[in-house]
Amino acid sequence: FCPVGTYMERQRTILQRILGAALEAVAPDGALLRHLRLDGPGRAGLVADGRRRDLAGRRVRVLGAGKGVAPMALALEDMLGQRIDEGFIVVKYDHGLPLKRIRQAEAGHPVPDASGVRATQHMLDMARTCTEQDLLICLLTGGASALTPAPAPGLSLADLQRTTQLLLDCGAAIHEINAVRKHLSAFSGGQLARAAGGASVLSVIVSDVVGDPLDVIASGPTAPDASSFADCREILGRFGLEDKLPAAVREYL
């Protein structure tokens, strides 16, 4: 015979252990540490899934964005320490952590805001100063699409905000939403990697999209874009959004 109180407490303990194990399994910092490690004499090599990158004599810079990027940045700081020359990430409001070498900004999510525009411009500026001797480590998680607004030429933040809200409200799938957001952006759809020029770019990405499509997660700032402007127009037409879009967005697409 087991008293009801004792039985319930045992069940509570089991459930807490299950929840704890689940959270540990998907923790962004733990994921990073499972796939990156230092190697070689003086631990001067960074190994990412079997491929080694020499850090000796190389400037290491870090950029990142997403709701879960701060734990990744903290884990990377613990791993690389003073090997990180500079870094900058943008997180959702109240999602930051105390970092030592990587600076951070907070911005709006799921609708972008002016703070996100400033942070994204700073990341693009940093990327453009990279050289062929640099290693640029990009940390990306879900939420980065909204946190990194960079209006394409002729568009405003208000245009992006209105379009984002329409997409969120219409029931579009994440790959459809991000296809449109990429084409209204100067940062997404591989454009961060393009800004980095000849630097070696290492992307560490936590997937929040079924199937792990790298061009969809975080709107793929370091991945080739598989979607087109025609795809965007088809998506917006299918959801009846064409006439609701800001005029500048409609004309741009």
Buried (B, 14 or more C-beta within 10 A) or exposed (E): EEEEEEEEEEEEEEEEEEEEEEEEEEBBBBBBBEEBEBEEEEEBBBBBEEEEBEBEEBBBBBBBBBBBBBBBBBBBBEBBEEBBBBBBBBBBEEBBBEBEBBBBBBBBBBBBBEBBBEBBBBBBEBBEEBEEEBBBBBBBBBBBBBBBBBBBEEBEBEBBBBBBEBBEEBEBEBBBBBBBBBBBBBBBBBBBBBBBBEBBBBBBBBBBBEEEBBBBBBBBBBBEBBBEEEBBBEBBEEBEBEEBBBEBBBEBB
